[in-house]
């Protein structure tokens, strides 16, 4: 009886071992299948990543090529031709302001404040003072004559590749559409750098004679040489809007500006290394000419 019982238990153990062995074989087969699937997925992911990297490289190359083409643009005619030849939608390559341009690289970009506005090529300063600045006046070597008439200051002149004035009409449109701040950068002929920054800056319309409608709080290392110019109208050689009745300040100072009795600042004056009233100066106490002037606005 005891032997029979032991034989029965041994048979039971053999059955259990056999069942466990079969289960283990099934598990091993499933694991092998899972491992093979994982391996195939890994290969597919690797191939997809390689393809994605290739496409990313192509996209970066195209973007670099587009940026190089943009840097060649200087006039509206260049911009029109570029858009036709590239076949690009303007919305894909333009920005409402330099601040809304995600690139950290300074250079030329297509700016279109609103969909209804005419686009233009502007220079975005993307590193100084946090970036996002649009340059509207730039002087550094005296190659461009800034003693010009009303129409030229309204429409703009010069080349973004050199010295230039962006244009009062454009300044009005930009600063009227959105709130902006102003940055003025200066260097004297010894290379000394200073700046003046104003928390708000807005230019009136041509009907308002492009008056300096708003000028915010001043900070900086240069003089506050616009302190007295707020609400002053713009004056050129052929449009006398300044408050001085005895003379045209633009003619007297060989420039064009929001003059307040012909004093304090004259950044569109003559490019000379001299202490004379016609110089490109920025001071409430002297007329020492600057070697470098850059005026920029940024959306706030």
Protein Blocks (a to p, Z undefined) as FASTA:
>chain_A
ZZmmmmmmmmmmmmmmmmmmmmmmmmmmmmmmmmmmmmmmmmmmmmmmmmmmmmmmmmmm
mmmmmmmmmmmpmbfklmmmmmmmnopafklmgcfbfklpmbfbecdddddfblkbccdd
ddddfkgghijiacfbdcfklpaccbdcfklmmnogcjfklccdfbjklmmmmmmmpccd
dddddddfkopacddddfbdcdddfkloopafbacddedjbdcfklmmgoiacddfklcf
bfbfkbcfklmnopadddehhihiackbccdddddfkbccddfkbccdcfbdcdddddZZ
